[in-house]
Amino acid sequence: MTFFVTKSLAVGPIRFGVTPRRLLEAIDNDPSFSTGPDGSFIRRRQQSFFFSDARHVSATPQLPPVKSISSVPFWDSLKPDGTPQRWGFLGLMGLGLLFVLIGFSVVLSKGAQGWVEVILGLAMIVVPIVLTAQQRRSIREREEQERAEREARMKHHQELLTAYGQALERMRDNPDEESFEAVARERTAIDLPYHFWAPAARNAILQIGFNALHRVGPARSDEVARLITRAADAAGVLEHDERELRAGIYRTFLWHLLADDRLGDAQLAQLEILRNGLGVAEEEPAVEQFQRLRGITTRTLPQAECNVKLGFHEHCIHAAKGLFVTNKRLLLTSQKPSEIGLPKIDDIEVDADEGVMLIRAAALKKPVRLTVDDPIYTASLIDLASMLNERPRGFA
């Protein structure tokens, strides 16, 4: 069985294997993190697996393309859009189709007099099509008249965004007062909504934070926090986004250590200094689940009380809300299927953002989605229990 955890970080989503976790004394005393100067993962432990996907944000903000009637297929223009006219067109075409069918049936049964209904029905079908074509032509002509003015306006906006993006790049490479003032000037000139240019600004500030921490270390993370705040003020980033950037940097360092299984005493001490320096109030609840897994193997699986009937040589390993884990089965008390044999489970994925487990098995039409209080710990015990060899031993 494959078990992995997914987590969205400031630099992009990651996915990594969890079990088994090393004993605390087996973790090195090197206080350095497993995060590079650009926020990327640095593997220091060769076991397990790790995948990441960088979140792409263009350095230069871009305006979205303007939708034109020419880009909409003609038949899509006939679909109902909630307006009475469009529904009327659809009803008229449906009635016309009915008249055509009735007319042909009359032609077949009584002769030429049925052609009246056929012609009337065809007219009812054609009229909405002709009227829609006229509307599209009118819209197209109006768009052509407005296009020159719009293109000039968009060109002006894009020039402002390009200048802002270039100022952000200079600030990212050399975060000093001169670059801050340049970014502030370019940002003041932009009169577009926040969501057009904010992603590029947040990404530049994020890189400033990672680079600064790599340069000065967590002992001076309070200086890095002030630098991030100054850059955010210059770039026009909202206060709650600036707080989230500092928290996102901290979470990246933390989760890279968890993925590398290097969260020992030395690293925890550095993380605490980093968290306090960056002014991050929150603590990551998943850390406690990882710590509980220290040293648990197939030989040291815990025991639990299960208020369900167990089979021969079956014992309970873990009890959680809505499920029990034994050495042979996963028992589900609140949904179908009610049980899944451990050997039949293909993989388990824990979404650490939502705190849910997804269990996939060949016998299941769709994954089982479970919400428990400690999904990482629970999934790890299921993973370890699936490694138990419960096959009967042969006689000597």
C-alpha positions in Angstrom: 0.0 0.0 0.0 1.2 3.5 -0.7 0.6 6.2 1.9 1.4 9.9 1.3 0.5 13.3 2.6 -0.3 16.3 0.4 0.1 19.9 1.6 -0.2 23.3 -0.1 2.7 25.6 0.7 3.5 29.2 -0.3 5.9 27.9 -3.0 3.5 25.2 -4.3 1.9 21.9 -3.4 4.1 19.0 -2.0 3.5 15.3 -1.6 5.6 12.9 0.5 5.7 9.5 2.1 5.4 9.3 5.9 6.0 6.0 7.6 8.0 4.7 9.3 9.2 7.7 11.3 12.6 7.6 12.9 13.3 7.7 16.6 14.0 11.1 18.0 17.6 10.2 18.9 18.2 9.0 15.3 17.7 12.6 13.9 20.9 14.6 13.3 21.8 17.6 15.4 22.4 19.8 12.4 20.2 22.9 13.1 20.0 23.8 9.4 16.7 23.5 7.6 15.7 21.4 4.6 14.7 24.5 2.6 16.8 26.3 0.0 17.3 30.0 -0.6 14.4 30.0 -3.1 12.0 28.1 -0.9 12.7 24.8 -2.6 13.1 21.4 -0.8 16.6 20.2 0.0 16.7 16.5 0.7 19.1 15.6 3.5 17.6 12.1 4.2 17.6 9.6 1.3 14.7 7.4 2.5 11.0 7.9 1.5 9.9 10.0 -1.4 9.0 13.6 -2.1 7.3 15.4 -4.9 6.7 19.1 -5.4 5.1 21.4 -7.9 6.1 25.0 -8.1 3.3 27.5 -8.2 3.8 29.5 -11.3 3.3 33.3 -11.0 4.3 35.5 -13.8 6.8 38.2 -12.8 4.8 40.7 -15.0 1.1 40.9 -14.2 -1.1 40.3 -17.3 -4.5 41.6 -18.2 -7.0 38.8 -19.0 -8.1 38.6 -22.6 -11.4 40.3 -23.5 -14.1 37.8 -24.6 -15.5 38.6 -28.0 -18.7 37.4 -29.6 -16.5 36.0 -32.4 -15.0 33.6 -29.9 -18.4 32.2 -28.9 -19.6 29.4 -31.2 -22.9 30.3 -33.0 -24.8 27.4 -31.5 -23.8 28.4 -28.0 -25.5 31.7 -28.7 -28.8 29.8 -29.0 -28.5 28.2 -25.6 -30.6 29.7 -22.8 -28.7 32.3 -20.7 -31.5 33.1 -18.2 -33.1 35.8 -20.3 -36.8 35.6 -21.4 -35.9 36.2 -25.0 -33.4 33.2 -25.1 -36.0 30.9 -23.5 -38.6 32.2 -25.9 -36.3 31.3 -28.8 -35.7 27.8 -27.5 -39.4 27.3 -26.9 -40.2 28.5 -30.4 -37.7 26.1 -32.0 -39.0 23.2 -29.9 -42.6 24.0 -31.1 -41.4 24.3 -34.6 -39.8 20.9 -34.4 -43.1 19.5 -33.2 -45.0 21.1 -36.1 -42.5 19.6 -38.6 -43.0 16.1 -37.1 -46.7 16.5 -37.1 -46.6 17.8 -40.7 -44.6 14.9 -42.0 -47.0 12.4 -40.3 -49.9 14.2 -42.0 -48.1 14.0 -45.4 -47.6 10.3 -44.9 -51.2 9.7 -43.8 -53.3 12.2 -45.7 -51.2 13.7 -48.4 -49.9 17.2 -49.4 -52.0 19.1 -46.9 -49.4 18.3 -44.2 -46.8 20.5 -45.9 -48.5 23.5 -44.3 -47.4 22.3 -40.8 -43.9 21.4 -42.1 -43.4 24.9 -43.6 -44.8 26.6 -40.5 -42.6 24.5 -38.3 -39.5 25.2 -40.4 -40.2 28.9 -40.2 -40.5 28.7 -36.4 -37.1 27.0 -36.3 -35.4 29.4 -38.7 -36.7 32.7 -37.2 -34.7 32.3 -33.9 -31.6 31.4 -35.9 -31.9 34.4 -38.1 -32.6 36.8 -35.2 -29.6 35.4 -33.3 -27.4 35.8 -36.3 -28.6 39.5 -36.6 -27.9 40.0 -32.9 -24.4 38.6 -33.3 -23.7 40.8 -36.3 -24.9 43.8 -34.4 -22.7 42.9 -31.4 -19.7 42.3 -33.7 -20.1 45.7 -35.3 -20.3 47.4 -31.9 -17.2 45.5 -30.7 -15.3 46.6 -33.8 -16.2 50.2 -32.9 -15.1 49.8 -29.3 -12.0 47.7 -30.0 -9.7 50.6 -30.9 -10.5 52.5 -27.8 -10.3 49.3 -25.7 -7.0 48.3 -27.2 -5.5 51.7 -26.5 -6.7 51.5 -22.9 -5.5 47.9 -22.4 -2.1 48.8 -23.9 -1.8 51.7 -21.4 -2.7 49.3 -18.5 -0.3 46.6 -19.7 2.5 49.1 -19.9 1.8 50.1 -16.3 1.7 46.5 -15.2 5.0 45.8 -17.1 6.7 48.7 -15.4 5.4 47.5 -12.0 6.6 43.9 -12.7 10.0 45.2 -13.6 10.2 47.3 -10.4 9.1 44.1 -8.4 12.0 42.2 -10.0 14.5 44.9 -9.0 13.1 44.9 -5.5 13.3 41.1 -5.3 17.0 41.1 -6.4 18.0 44.2 -4.3 15.5 45.0 -1.5 16.6 48.5 -0.5 14.8 51.9 0.0 15.5 52.9 -3.6 13.8 49.8 -5.0 10.9 50.1 -2.5 10.3 53.7 -3.5 10.3 52.7 -7.2 7.8 49.9 -6.6 5.6 52.3 -4.7 5.6 54.9 -7.5 4.7 52.3 -10.1 2.0 50.8 -8.0 0.4 54.2 -7.4 0.1 54.7 -11.1 -2.0 51.5 -11.5 -5.7 51.9 -11.3 -6.7 48.3 -11.8 -8.3 46.1 -9.2 -6.1 44.4 -6.6 -6.4 40.8 -7.9 -4.7 41.8 -11.3 -1.3 42.7 -9.8 -1.3 41.3 -6.2 -0.1 37.7 -7.1 3.1 39.0 -8.7 3.7 41.3 -5.7 3.1 38.5 -3.2 5.5 36.2 -5.1 8.3 38.8 -5.2 7.9 39.4 -1.4 7.9 35.7 -0.8 11.3 35.4 -2.6 12.7 38.3 -0.6 11.8 36.6 2.6 13.4 33.2 1.6 16.5 34.9 0.3 16.9 37.1 3.4 16.4 34.1 5.8 19.0 32.1 3.9 21.4 35.0 4.2 21.0 36.0 7.9 19.5 32.9 9.4 16.5 32.4 11.9 18.4 34.3 14.7 17.6 37.5 12.7 14.2 36.5 11.5 12.7 39.6 13.2 14.7 41.7 10.8 13.4 39.6 7.9 9.8 40.2 9.2 10.4 44.0 9.1 11.8 43.7 5.6 8.8 41.7 4.4 6.5 44.3 5.9 8.4 47.2 4.3 8.3 45.4 0.9 4.6 44.7 1.3 3.8 48.3 2.1 5.7 49.5 -1.0 4.1 47.0 -3.2 0.6 47.8 -1.9 -0.1 44.3 -0.5 -2.9 44.2 2.0 -2.1 43.6 5.6 -3.8 40.2 5.9 -1.9 39.0 2.8 1.4 40.3 4.3 0.7 38.3 7.5 -0.1 35.2 5.4 3.2 35.6 3.5 5.2 35.5 6.8 3.1 32.5 8.0 3.6 30.8 4.6 7.4 31.1 4.8 7.3 29.5 8.3 5.0 26.7 7.2 7.3 26.0 4.2 10.4 25.5 6.5 8.3 23.4 8.9 6.7 21.1 6.3 10.0 20.6 4.5 11.5 19.3 7.8 8.5 17.0 8.3 8.9 15.7 4.7 12.6 15.1 5.4 11.9 13.5 8.8 14.3 15.8 10.4 12.2 17.5 13.0 14.4 16.9 16.0 15.3 19.0 19.1 17.8 21.1 17.2 15.5 21.9 14.3 12.5 22.5 16.7 14.6 25.1 18.5 15.4 26.9 15.3 11.8 26.7 14.1 10.6 28.3 17.4 13.1 31.2 16.9 11.9 31.6 13.3 8.2 31.5 14.3 8.7 34.2 17.0 10.9 36.3 14.7 8.4 36.3 11.9 5.5 37.0 14.3 3.6 33.9 13.4 1.1 33.1 16.2 -0.3 29.8 14.8 1.1 26.4 15.5 0.8 23.5 13.1 -1.5 20.8 14.6 -0.1 18.2 12.3 3.3 18.3 14.1 1.8 16.4 17.1 0.6 13.6 14.9 4.1 13.2 13.3 5.7 13.2 16.8 3.3 10.5 18.0 4.5 8.3 15.2 8.1 8.3 16.4 9.5 4.8 16.6 6.2 3.1 15.8 6.8 0.1 13.5 5.0 -3.1 12.7 6.6 -4.6 15.9 5.5 -1.8 18.2 1.9 -1.0 16.9 -0.3 0.3 19.7 -3.3 -1.6 21.1 -6.8 -0.1 21.4 -10.3 -1.0 22.6 -12.8 -1.7 19.8 -16.5 -2.1 20.7 -17.0 -4.4 17.6 -16.9 -8.1 17.2 -13.4 -9.2 16.1 -12.4 -12.4 14.3 -10.0 -15.2 15.2 -6.5 -13.9 16.0 -7.8 -10.3 15.3 -6.9 -7.5 17.6 -7.6 -3.7 17.5 -4.8 -1.3 16.8 -6.5 2.1 16.7 -10.0 3.6 17.3 -11.0 6.9 15.9 -14.3 8.7 15.1 -16.2 6.5 12.7 -13.5 3.8 12.2 -11.5 1.1 13.8 -8.2 -0.3 12.6 -7.3 -3.9 13.3 -4.5 -6.1 12.2 -6.7 -7.4 9.4 -9.3 -4.9 8.5 -10.4 -1.3 8.4 -13.9 -1.1 10.0 -16.1 1.8 9.1 -19.0 2.4 11.4 -20.8 5.2 9.7 -20.7 4.5 5.9 -20.6 1.9 3.2 -18.6 -0.2 2.7 -18.6 -1.2 6.4 -15.1 -2.8 6.2 -12.1 -3.1 3.9 -9.5 -5.8 4.1 -6.1 -4.2 4.6 -4.5 -6.2 1.7 -7.1 -4.8 -0.6 -6.2 -1.1 0.0 -4.2 0.3 -2.8 -3.2 3.7 -1.4 -4.2 6.3 1.2 -3.8 10.0 0.7 -4.1 12.5 3.5 -5.0 16.1 2.5 -3.3 18.0 5.3 -5.1 21.2 4.2 -8.6 19.8 4.7 -7.7 17.2 7.3 -9.3 14.3 5.4 -8.2 10.8 4.3 -8.9 9.4 0.9 -8.7 5.6 0.7 -8.5 3.8 -2.7 -9.0 0.1 -3.2 -9.6 -2.0 -6.3 -12.9 -3.2 -5.0 -14.2 0.3 -4.5 -15.9 2.3 -7.3 -14.8 5.6 -5.8 -12.4 6.5 -3.0 -13.7 6.5 0.6 -13.4 10.0 2.1 -13.0 10.1 5.9 -12.8 13.0 8.3 -11.0 12.1 11.5 -9.3 14.2 14.2 -5.8 12.8 13.5 -5.8 11.7 9.8 -2.0 11.5 9.5 -1.6 9.4 12.6 -4.6 7.2 11.6 -3.4 6.7 8.0 0.1 5.8 9.2 -1.3 3.1 11.5 -3.3 1.7 8.6 -0.2 1.7 6.5 1.9 -0.1 9.1 -0.9 -2.6 9.9 -1.1 -3.5 6.2 2.6 -4.6 6.4 1.8 -7.2 9.0 2.2 -10.8 7.8 -0.9 -12.5 9.0 -0.7 -15.5 6.7 -0.8 -18.9 8.6 2.7 -20.4 9.0 3.2 -23.9 7.6 4.0 -26.9 9.8 7.6 -27.8 10.2 
